[in-house]
Amino acid sequence: DALFTLGLILSEQGKDKESIAVYKKSVQLNGEDAELCYNLGIKFGEQGDTKGELAMYKKTVSIDPNFGGAYINMGTILADNGDLASAEVMFLKAIQCSEEVR
């Protein structure tokens, strides 16, 4: 949709706060778009909002259980926070999702 595309453009221009605001609005209107939720998770992560980042990745995989990138990113966050057992689970899920994450 137009908001999603605008969010991408703003992000490419380095306008992070604006892109986050647009992505949030788009999620309110179309919260069942896995790629949109994933992109918002990335933006939250870039801003240091790990809680928001994880929430968006969880929403991403609840919409599309085969979205391997979200599992990879969750695994990385968990590993960085010392939760290696949970990180391992996320990486194994990512491997099951797609050949491209192997």
Residue frames relative to the residue before (quaternion, step in Angstrom):
aa qw qx qy qz dx dy dz
D 1.0000 0.0000 0.0000 0.0000 0.00 0.00 0.00
A 0.7152 -0.4727 0.3050 0.4147 3.56 -1.27 0.27
L 0.6499 0.5161 -0.3294 0.4503 3.60 0.95 -0.79
F 0.6273 0.5333 -0.3326 0.4598 3.58 0.97 -0.84
T 0.6799 0.4855 -0.2848 0.4700 3.57 0.87 -0.96
L 0.6278 0.5220 -0.3312 0.4730 3.58 1.01 -0.78
G 0.6300 0.5354 -0.3261 0.4583 3.59 1.00 -0.80
L 0.6399 0.5191 -0.3147 0.4712 3.57 1.01 -0.82
I 0.6693 0.5035 -0.2988 0.4574 3.56 0.90 -0.95
L 0.6586 0.5016 -0.3116 0.4663 3.58 0.92 -0.90
S 0.6333 0.5310 -0.3227 0.4613 3.56 1.02 -0.80
E 0.6536 0.5170 -0.3039 0.4617 3.58 0.95 -0.90
Q 0.6886 0.4659 -0.2674 0.4871 3.57 1.15 -0.64
G 0.5269 -0.6549 0.3994 0.3660 3.57 1.28 0.01
K 0.4927 0.6427 -0.4307 0.3984 3.57 1.25 0.32
D 0.1002 -0.8738 0.4743 0.0386 3.53 0.61 1.24
K 0.6681 0.4988 -0.3208 0.4494 3.61 0.81 -0.89
E 0.6635 0.4983 -0.3008 0.4701 3.54 0.98 -0.84
S 0.6603 0.5037 -0.3189 0.4567 3.59 0.94 -0.85
I 0.6259 0.5258 -0.3408 0.4644 3.60 1.02 -0.74
A 0.6491 0.5177 -0.3213 0.4554 3.59 0.93 -0.85
V 0.6669 0.4892 -0.2964 0.4776 3.58 0.97 -0.86
Y 0.6449 0.5105 -0.3238 0.4675 3.60 0.95 -0.83
K 0.6368 0.5237 -0.3340 0.4567 3.60 0.95 -0.83
K 0.6486 0.5055 -0.3153 0.4737 3.58 0.95 -0.86
S 0.6585 0.5101 -0.3079 0.4598 3.56 0.96 -0.85
V 0.6302 0.5208 -0.3319 0.4706 3.60 1.04 -0.77
Q 0.6185 0.5396 -0.3444 0.4557 3.60 1.04 -0.73
L 0.7308 0.4294 -0.2294 0.4785 3.56 0.99 -0.85
N 0.8038 0.0890 0.0060 0.5881 3.57 1.07 -0.77
G 0.0156 0.8703 -0.4898 0.0495 3.55 0.64 1.16
E 0.6455 0.5219 -0.3253 0.4529 3.59 1.23 0.03
D 0.4898 0.6185 -0.4468 0.4218 3.57 1.17 0.61
A 0.3597 -0.7782 0.4756 0.1970 3.58 -0.29 1.28
E 0.6624 0.5082 -0.3197 0.4480 3.60 0.89 -0.85
L 0.6204 0.5398 -0.3284 0.4647 3.57 1.05 -0.75
C 0.6722 0.4862 -0.2936 0.4748 3.58 0.88 -0.94
Y 0.6251 0.5397 -0.3228 0.4623 3.57 1.04 -0.79
N 0.6748 0.4922 -0.2965 0.4631 3.57 0.87 -0.96
L 0.6380 0.5042 -0.3326 0.4777 3.59 1.00 -0.75
G 0.6079 0.5468 -0.3441 0.4615 3.59 1.06 -0.69
I 0.6388 0.5186 -0.3197 0.4698 3.57 0.96 -0.84
K 0.6670 0.4983 -0.3062 0.4615 3.56 0.88 -0.91
F 0.6246 0.5208 -0.3435 0.4698 3.60 0.98 -0.78
G 0.6509 0.5251 -0.3115 0.4512 3.57 0.95 -0.87
E 0.6478 0.5221 -0.3127 0.4583 3.56 0.98 -0.84
Q 0.6963 0.4473 -0.2559 0.4996 3.57 1.19 -0.58
G 0.5504 -0.6415 0.3771 0.3786 3.60 1.31 0.01
D 0.5109 0.6317 -0.4190 0.4054 3.58 1.28 0.26
T 0.1447 -0.8397 0.5205 0.0556 3.57 0.33 1.29
K 0.6270 0.5422 -0.3388 0.4451 3.59 1.00 -0.77
G 0.6787 0.4724 -0.2833 0.4857 3.58 0.92 -0.89
E 0.6141 0.5601 -0.3288 0.4483 3.53 1.08 -0.82
L 0.6860 0.4760 -0.2846 0.4709 3.57 0.81 -1.00
A 0.6316 0.5415 -0.3363 0.4414 3.58 0.96 -0.83
M 0.6813 0.4794 -0.2954 0.4677 3.59 0.95 -0.82
Y 0.6396 0.5035 -0.3384 0.4721 3.60 1.01 -0.69
K 0.6272 0.5202 -0.3377 0.4711 3.59 1.04 -0.73
K 0.6439 0.5034 -0.3193 0.4797 3.57 1.00 -0.81
T 0.6035 0.5715 -0.3493 0.4327 3.58 1.02 -0.81
V 0.7464 0.3976 -0.2378 0.4777 3.59 0.74 -1.01
S 0.5713 0.5507 -0.4028 0.4562 3.60 1.19 -0.26
I 0.6597 0.4740 -0.2890 0.5066 3.57 1.19 -0.61
D 0.7969 0.0475 0.0264 0.6017 3.56 0.93 -0.99
P 0.2532 -0.8206 0.4956 0.1297 3.59 -0.02 1.28
N 0.6816 0.4699 -0.2864 0.4823 3.60 1.24 -0.20
F 0.4312 0.6897 -0.4650 0.3495 3.59 1.23 0.41
G 0.2397 -0.8520 0.4535 0.1045 3.53 0.28 1.37
G 0.6180 0.5764 -0.3456 0.4080 3.57 0.99 -0.76
A 0.6311 0.5279 -0.3364 0.4581 3.58 1.04 -0.72
Y 0.6429 0.5078 -0.3247 0.4726 3.59 1.01 -0.77
I 0.6272 0.5322 -0.3373 0.4578 3.59 0.98 -0.81
N 0.6932 0.4781 -0.2861 0.4572 3.56 0.83 -0.98
M 0.6307 0.5086 -0.3385 0.4785 3.60 1.02 -0.73
G 0.6482 0.5263 -0.3186 0.4487 3.57 0.96 -0.84
T 0.6413 0.5263 -0.3148 0.4612 3.55 1.01 -0.81
I 0.6521 0.5057 -0.3074 0.4739 3.59 0.94 -0.88
L 0.6680 0.5017 -0.3005 0.4602 3.57 0.89 -0.93
A 0.6531 0.5037 -0.3144 0.4700 3.59 0.96 -0.85
D 0.6468 0.5276 -0.3144 0.4521 3.57 0.97 -0.86
N 0.7139 0.4172 -0.2352 0.5108 3.56 1.18 -0.62
G 0.6111 -0.6208 0.3220 0.3709 3.58 1.26 0.32
D 0.5601 0.5827 -0.4027 0.4296 3.60 1.24 0.10
L 0.0799 -0.8673 0.4910 0.0185 3.53 0.51 1.26
A 0.6139 0.5515 -0.3591 0.4360 3.59 1.04 -0.67
S 0.6853 0.4591 -0.2837 0.4889 3.60 0.91 -0.89
A 0.6035 0.5524 -0.3514 0.4552 3.58 1.08 -0.71
E 0.6319 0.5389 -0.3282 0.4501 3.56 0.97 -0.87
V 0.6350 0.5303 -0.3231 0.4595 3.59 0.96 -0.88
M 0.6675 0.5035 -0.3041 0.4565 3.59 0.91 -0.90
F 0.6700 0.4906 -0.3085 0.4639 3.60 0.91 -0.84
L 0.6331 0.5162 -0.3320 0.4717 3.60 1.03 -0.70
K 0.6285 0.5151 -0.3338 0.4778 3.60 1.04 -0.73
A 0.6324 0.5343 -0.3330 0.4513 3.57 0.99 -0.81
I 0.6484 0.5234 -0.3106 0.4574 3.57 0.96 -0.87
Q 0.6598 0.5132 -0.3013 0.4589 3.57 1.03 -0.77
C 0.6310 0.5928 -0.3255 0.3803 3.57 1.12 -0.63
S 0.8351 -0.0686 0.1519 0.5243 3.52 0.75 -1.01
E 0.5630 -0.5954 0.4694 0.3289 3.51 -1.21 0.62
E 0.6591 0.5601 -0.3279 0.3799 3.60 0.98 -0.79
V 0.6696 0.4826 -0.3211 0.4644 3.62 1.15 -0.31
R 0.5471 0.6360 -0.3917 0.3779 3.59 1.24 -0.10
